[in-house]
Amino acid sequence: LDEEVGALGSRAPIPSQLYRHGDDDPVVICHSSGTTGNPKPVVWAHRQSVAGARYRLINHQEREGSLVLAGAPQSHSSAIAFTFYSLLA
């Protein structure tokens, strides 16, 4: 194990172009709140995870320095969505 860990920095990085994800490939598994029963796993695909952020950033642009109040619980999927907004802005 020590040899493998030590060799990590000596290998050339793999170019990201070698692998391209598909729109329907899973990106994260969240769990529903269980409002109508037991919580269930919900798979988010790449298309879903980017579509909401893209819509938000294109149709609801804020001026530089403006503040946004997140009225949704950050323990839910909104935490992921607001993180995407920040990273993509």
WOFEN-V73203 format. One line per field, one symbol per residue. psi: psi as a letter, one per 30 degrees, with the letter a starting at -180 (. if undefined). Layout:
psi: ???
This chain:
psi: eeeeeefeffkkkkkfffkkllegkkeljlklfgegbkkkkkkkleeeffeeeeeefefikllkflkkkjglkfgaffeeeeeeeeef.
